[in-house]
Amino acid sequence: MKQTLSLFLKFGVTLGIFVAIFLEFGGGYRPAVTATLRDAGAFEASNPAYPGLLGRVSARLHGLPIPPARLAVSIDRVCWEAAERAVFVRLADGTMRRFKPLRHCGEGGLTTVYARMPDGRFTPVSIAGAPPEAWFRIQGFQLVPAEASELWAEIRALSFGVFVPWFLAAMAVKLLGIFANIWRWQVLLRGQGIELPFVQLTNSYFIGRYFGIVTPSTMGLDAWRLYETIRLTRRPVECTTVIAVERLLGLVGLFTVILCFMPFAGRITNGQSFGELVGAMKVPIAATTLFGLLILLQPGWFRGLLRLVPGGRARRFAENVIDAATAYANRRSHLLLALLLAIIGQVTTTLMYFANAMSLATHNVQPSEVLFASAVMTFGTFVAPSASGEGVRELVFVWLLGAKAGAAKAFLIGNLGFWIEKIPLSVPGGLILLLRRDPSLHAITRDDLERVRREAEASAPVA
């Protein structure tokens, strides 16, 4: 029952994210005085030197001056500035509010405002023909400060000569990472004395990816691999150990990649509180990575600390992790090779998203920024309760890259990764499932897994 409720919770969170992504609060049309639009201070743009929350706190503690949050720009430059940062207009009541440049900017700069009709409708008019009150479309609060029309505009503006080669490159590099993960699985199985052909493991891995299309995180993939390896080998303890160690290796590999790209975090943290927060976590991330490595290489050091772990469930989890790592105490070469393959698998994921950014002709961002954001996004999909990380990946990219690449384009970088992962690189697993003549191949449940475990334990020879 708890597993079912958890599954529905994750799907509910995912659905809620997507429903909330384009909901806007506090937006709409607001009036400005047309005659003052060319005055100094009528428009402002966000200042890239303005620090995020942590930067402001640090500056105040050290008595350092904080630069202004916005800088004045002329009406002739406001649309040019809007390509890289948020822009603001002075309204008739004297307040500065962020507006949506897509509704007002054209090839000639800021060319369009809105006039309010007697029936309450708003119609676009040129600035030259605007009434005394020119109305602007104000940006309210949104998780992703973009409209569906902006996403569609980005899609329509794609150049297929640019998009197709980079899209194929993204699939190819991710496929390379998948093969690295399969090899890692094979290496860990060998460490437990289980020999299974690479082709057989590849078929099973892709079938697991097919089941994982709609399941949270790697639940479908791991459950299928565990089910099939237990069914084939009748060695449930060893197969379970392999999956547990593989998860720990994946986390250590991910943190290693994040640390490698951490020096580039400063390039995207200006004005980005979320990015600053990630950049400030380098010490705990490094400590966690070292802790994970020590558990893998020296699990005996931590067995005595289990009594300090509070709660029965947390203690059982820690015991399982240490027991799994202990199973490789005399097979460290297998662990080190598997860790290298885990890092390769994580790097290929970041390179896939870099290729996504190139396929969308993303400007104003550096490759290192995209790679760092991709690594952080991968961690976000691990910890956030969502189905297959959907919704989370888009939000992380918008929060980290939206200020430079634009919210719509940053959203598409993440969303394109979903389609690559779940369609061309997961659907083929369904075809493998369909073509394999094996009556035991079907979508498994927890009862199926427990039944196979019981059967394997019952048929194991008594020592």
C-alpha positions in Angstrom: 0.0 0.0 0.0 2.8 2.4 0.9 4.5 1.8 -2.4 1.3 2.4 -4.3 0.7 5.6 -2.4 4.3 6.7 -3.1 3.8 6.0 -6.8 0.6 8.1 -7.0 2.3 10.9 -5.0 5.1 11.1 -7.5 2.8 11.1 -10.4 0.7 13.8 -8.6 3.8 15.9 -8.0 4.8 15.6 -11.7 1.3 16.5 -12.9 1.2 19.4 -10.4 4.5 20.8 -11.7 3.3 20.8 -15.2 0.0 22.4 -14.3 1.8 25.0 -12.3 4.6 25.6 -14.8 2.6 27.9 -17.0 0.2 29.3 -14.4 0.8 33.0 -13.9 0.0 35.0 -10.8 -0.1 38.8 -10.7 0.4 39.3 -14.4 -1.9 41.0 -16.9 -1.9 44.4 -18.5 -0.7 47.6 -16.8 -0.7 51.2 -18.1 2.3 53.4 -18.7 2.4 57.1 -19.8 3.2 57.0 -23.5 4.9 60.5 -23.4 7.5 59.4 -20.9 8.6 56.1 -22.6 11.6 57.9 -24.1 12.6 59.5 -20.8 15.7 58.4 -18.9 14.7 55.7 -16.4 11.6 54.6 -18.2 13.1 51.2 -18.8 15.5 49.1 -16.8 17.2 45.7 -17.1 18.4 43.3 -14.4 22.0 43.8 -13.4 24.2 40.7 -14.1 26.5 41.9 -11.3 23.7 41.8 -8.7 24.4 38.8 -6.4 21.9 36.2 -5.3 20.6 35.7 -1.8 23.8 34.1 -0.4 25.9 36.7 -2.1 23.9 39.6 -0.6 24.1 38.0 2.9 27.9 37.6 2.5 28.3 41.2 1.3 26.4 42.6 4.2 28.4 40.5 6.7 31.7 41.8 5.2 30.4 45.3 4.9 30.8 45.3 1.1 28.6 47.4 -1.2 25.9 45.7 -3.1 25.4 46.8 -6.8 22.0 47.9 -7.9 19.5 45.2 -8.9 18.7 46.9 -12.2 20.3 49.3 -14.6 18.6 52.0 -16.7 18.4 51.3 -20.5 17.0 53.4 -23.3 13.9 52.4 -25.3 16.2 51.8 -28.3 18.2 49.2 -26.3 15.5 47.5 -24.2 14.7 44.7 -26.6 18.4 44.0 -27.2 18.9 43.7 -23.5 15.8 41.5 -23.2 17.6 38.8 -25.1 19.9 38.2 -22.1 18.0 39.4 -19.0 14.8 40.6 -17.6 13.5 44.0 -18.6 11.3 46.4 -16.6 9.0 49.4 -17.5 8.0 52.3 -15.4 4.2 52.3 -15.0 1.8 55.2 -14.7 1.8 54.7 -10.9 5.6 55.2 -10.8 6.4 51.5 -10.0 8.9 49.4 -12.1 7.4 46.1 -13.3 8.9 43.3 -15.4 7.1 43.0 -18.7 7.1 40.4 -21.5 9.3 41.6 -24.3 8.0 39.0 -26.8 4.6 40.8 -26.8 6.3 44.2 -27.5 9.5 43.7 -29.4 10.0 43.3 -33.1 12.7 43.7 -35.7 12.8 47.4 -35.1 13.1 47.1 -31.3 10.2 48.0 -29.0 7.6 48.6 -31.6 4.3 47.5 -30.0 2.2 48.5 -27.0 -1.5 47.8 -26.3 -4.5 50.1 -26.3 -7.5 49.4 -24.1 -10.7 49.3 -26.0 -14.1 50.5 -24.6 -15.2 46.8 -24.1 -12.2 46.1 -22.0 -10.2 44.2 -24.6 -6.5 45.0 -25.4 -5.4 45.4 -28.9 -1.8 45.9 -30.1 -0.9 49.3 -31.6 2.4 50.9 -32.7 4.1 53.2 -30.3 3.7 56.0 -32.8 0.0 55.5 -32.8 -0.4 54.7 -29.1 -3.0 56.6 -27.0 -1.8 58.6 -23.9 -1.9 55.4 -21.9 0.2 52.6 -23.4 -0.5 49.2 -21.8 2.2 46.7 -21.2 1.9 42.9 -20.7 3.4 42.5 -17.2 5.2 39.3 -16.2 3.7 37.8 -13.1 5.1 35.0 -11.0 5.6 31.8 -12.9 7.8 28.7 -12.3 8.8 29.1 -15.9 8.4 32.8 -17.0 7.3 31.9 -20.5 4.1 31.3 -22.4 3.3 28.3 -24.5 3.3 30.7 -27.5 7.0 31.5 -26.7 7.8 27.8 -26.7 6.1 27.3 -30.0 7.9 30.3 -31.4 11.2 28.8 -30.5 10.2 25.5 -32.1 9.1 27.2 -35.3 12.4 29.1 -35.4 14.5 25.9 -35.4 16.8 25.4 -38.3 16.7 21.7 -39.3 20.2 21.9 -40.7 21.4 22.7 -37.2 18.8 20.7 -35.2 19.0 17.3 -36.8 22.8 16.7 -36.6 23.0 17.8 -33.0 19.8 15.9 -32.1 21.4 12.7 -33.6 24.6 13.5 -31.7 22.7 13.8 -28.5 21.1 10.4 -29.0 24.5 8.8 -30.0 26.3 10.1 -26.9 23.5 9.0 -24.6 23.5 5.6 -26.2 27.2 5.4 -25.5 26.4 6.1 -21.8 23.8 3.4 -21.8 26.3 0.9 -23.0 28.7 2.0 -20.3 26.0 1.4 -17.7 25.4 -2.1 -19.1 29.1 -2.8 -19.0 29.1 -1.6 -15.4 26.3 -4.0 -14.6 28.2 -6.8 -16.1 31.4 -6.0 -14.2 29.5 -5.9 -10.9 27.8 -9.3 -11.7 31.2 -10.8 -12.4 32.4 -9.5 -9.1 29.7 -11.7 -7.6 30.8 -14.7 -9.7 27.9 -14.3 -12.2 28.7 -14.6 -15.9 26.0 -13.3 -18.3 26.6 -12.4 -21.9 26.7 -8.7 -22.8 24.1 -9.1 -25.5 21.7 -10.7 -23.0 22.3 -8.0 -20.5 21.7 -5.3 -23.2 18.3 -6.8 -24.1 17.3 -7.0 -20.5 18.5 -3.4 -19.9 16.5 -2.0 -22.7 13.4 -3.9 -21.6 13.9 -2.3 -18.2 14.2 1.1 -19.8 10.9 0.4 -21.6 9.1 -0.4 -18.3 10.8 2.7 -16.8 9.1 5.1 -19.2 6.3 5.8 -16.8 7.8 4.8 -13.5 9.6 7.2 -11.1 13.4 7.5 -11.2 15.0 4.1 -12.2 12.3 2.0 -10.5 11.1 0.2 -13.6 14.7 -0.4 -14.9 16.0 -1.7 -11.6 13.0 -3.9 -10.8 13.1 -5.6 -14.2 16.9 -6.2 -14.1 16.6 -7.6 -10.6 13.7 -9.8 -11.6 15.4 -11.3 -14.7 18.8 -11.9 -13.1 17.3 -13.7 -10.1 15.2 -15.7 -12.5 18.2 -16.7 -14.6 20.8 -17.3 -11.9 18.7 -18.3 -8.9 21.0 -16.1 -6.8 18.8 -13.4 -5.2 21.3 -12.2 -2.6 24.1 -11.6 -5.2 21.7 -10.0 -7.7 20.3 -7.7 -5.1 23.8 -6.8 -3.9 24.7 -5.8 -7.5 21.8 -3.4 -7.8 22.5 -1.8 -4.4 26.2 -1.3 -5.1 25.3 0.0 -8.6 23.0 2.7 -7.1 25.7 3.8 -4.7 28.3 3.9 -7.5 25.9 6.0 -9.6 25.5 8.5 -6.8 29.3 8.8 -6.2 29.8 9.1 -10.0 27.2 11.9 -10.2 28.7 13.8 -7.3 32.2 13.4 -8.9 30.9 14.9 -12.1 29.2 17.8 -10.3 32.5 18.5 -8.4 34.4 18.5 -11.7 32.1 21.1 -13.2 31.8 23.1 -9.9 34.6 25.6 -10.9 32.2 26.8 -13.6 29.3 27.4 -11.3 30.3 31.0 -10.7 29.6 31.8 -14.3 25.9 31.1 -13.9 25.3 32.2 -10.3 25.3 36.0 -10.8 21.9 37.0 -9.7 20.8 33.4 -9.4 20.1 32.4 -5.8 19.6 28.7 -6.8 22.9 28.6 -8.6 24.7 30.3 -5.7 23.2 27.7 -3.4 24.5 24.9 -5.5 27.9 26.5 -5.8 28.1 26.9 -2.0 27.5 23.2 -1.5 30.9 22.1 -2.9 32.2 21.2 0.6 29.2 18.9 1.6 29.1 17.4 -1.9 32.8 16.6 -1.7 32.4 15.2 1.8 29.5 13.0 0.7 31.5 11.8 -2.3 34.5 10.8 -0.1 32.1 9.2 2.3 30.6 7.1 -0.4 34.0 6.0 -1.7 35.1 5.0 1.7 31.9 2.9 2.2 32.6 1.1 -1.1 36.3 0.5 -0.4 36.4 0.1 3.4 32.9 -0.8 4.5 34.2 -2.5 7.7 35.1 1.0 9.0 31.5 1.9 9.3 29.8 -1.2 10.7 30.5 -0.1 14.2 28.7 3.2 13.6 25.4 1.5 12.7 24.3 1.7 16.3 24.3 5.5 16.1 21.8 5.5 13.2 18.4 6.4 14.6 15.3 4.5 13.6 14.9 0.9 12.6 14.2 1.7 8.9 17.2 4.0 8.5 19.4 1.5 10.3 18.3 -1.4 8.0 19.0 0.7 5.0 22.5 1.5 6.2 23.1 -2.1 7.1 22.0 -3.2 3.6 24.4 -0.6 2.0 27.4 -1.8 4.1 26.6 -5.5 3.5 26.4 -4.9 -0.2 29.7 -3.0 -0.2 31.3 -5.7 2.0 30.5 -8.3 -0.7 33.1 -6.5 -2.9 35.8 -6.2 -0.2 38.1 -8.5 -2.1 37.1 -7.3 -5.5 38.1 -3.7 -5.5 39.3 -3.7 -9.1 35.7 -4.5 -10.1 34.5 -1.6 -8.0 37.0 0.9 -9.4 36.2 -0.1 -13.0 32.5 0.1 -12.3 33.0 3.6 -10.7 34.9 4.7 -13.9 32.0 3.5 -16.0 29.5 5.2 -13.7 31.4 8.5 -14.2 31.4 8.0 -18.0 27.6 7.3 -17.9 27.0 10.6 -16.0 29.3 12.6 -18.3 27.5 11.3 -21.4 24.2 12.6 -19.9 25.7 16.1 -19.5 27.0 15.9 -23.1 23.6 14.9 -24.3 22.1 18.1 -22.8 25.0 20.1 -24.3 24.0 18.7 -27.7 20.4 19.6 -27.0 21.5 23.2 -26.3 23.4 23.3 -29.6 20.5 21.8 -31.5 18.3 24.7 -30.3 21.0 27.2 -31.4 21.3 28.5 -27.8 23.3 31.7 -27.5 24.7 33.6 -24.5 25.7 30.5 -22.6 29.0 28.8 -22.3 29.5 25.0 -22.8 30.7 24.7 -19.2 27.5 26.3 -18.0 25.3 23.8 -19.8 27.4 20.9 -18.5 27.3 22.1 -14.9 23.5 22.7 -15.1 23.0 19.2 -16.6 24.9 17.6 -13.7 22.8 19.5 -11.2 19.6 18.6 -13.1 20.5 14.9 -12.9 20.8 15.1 -9.2 17.5 17.0 -9.0 15.7 14.2 -10.8 17.1 11.7 -8.3 15.9 13.5 -5.2 12.7 15.2 -6.4 9.5 13.0 -6.1 8.4 13.0 -9.8 7.8 10.5 -12.5 11.0 10.0 -14.5 12.2 13.4 -13.4 9.7 15.1 -15.8 9.1 18.7 -14.8 12.1 18.7 -12.5 14.6 18.8 -15.4 12.9 21.7 -17.1 12.7 23.7 -13.9 16.4 23.2 -13.0 17.5 24.3 -16.5 15.2 27.4 -16.4 16.5 28.3 -12.9 20.1 27.9 -13.9 20.2 29.0 -17.5 17.0 30.9 -18.0 18.5 34.3 -17.3 21.0 33.9 -20.1 19.4 31.5 -22.6 15.8 32.7 -22.1 13.2 30.7 -20.1 11.6 29.1 -23.2 14.9 27.9 -24.7 16.1 26.6 -21.3 12.8 24.8 -20.8 13.2 23.1 -24.2 16.8 22.0 -23.5 15.5 19.9 -20.6 12.3 18.8 -22.2 14.2 17.5 -25.3 16.2 15.3 -23.0 13.0 13.6 -21.9 12.0 12.7 -25.4 15.5 11.4 -26.3 15.5 9.3 -23.1 12.0 7.9 -23.3 11.3 7.5 -27.0 14.2 6.5 -29.2 16.2 5.0 -26.3 13.5 3.3 -24.4 10.7 2.3 -26.8 13.0 -0.2 -28.6 12.9 -2.2 -25.3 9.2 -2.8 -25.9 10.1 -4.2 -29.4 12.7 -6.5 -27.8 10.0 -7.6 -25.3 7.6 -8.3 -28.1 10.0 -10.3 -30.2 11.5 -12.4 -27.4 9.5 -15.7 -27.2 9.5 -16.1 -23.5 6.2 -16.4 -21.6 7.8 -15.0 -18.4 8.5 -11.6 -20.0 5.8 -9.2 -18.8 5.5 -6.1 -16.7 6.4 -7.2 -13.2 5.0 -6.4 -9.8 6.5 -6.5 -6.3 4.7 -9.9 -5.8 6.4 -11.3 -8.9 9.8 -10.2 -7.6 9.2 -11.7 -4.1 7.9 -14.9 -5.7 11.1 -15.3 -7.8 13.2 -14.6 -4.7 11.4 -17.3 -2.7 11.8 -19.8 -5.6 15.5 -19.0 -5.9 16.1 -19.4 -2.2 14.1 -22.6 -2.1 16.1 -24.2 -5.0 19.5 -23.0 -3.7 21.7 -25.9 -2.4 22.0 -26.2 1.3 25.5 -25.5 2.6 
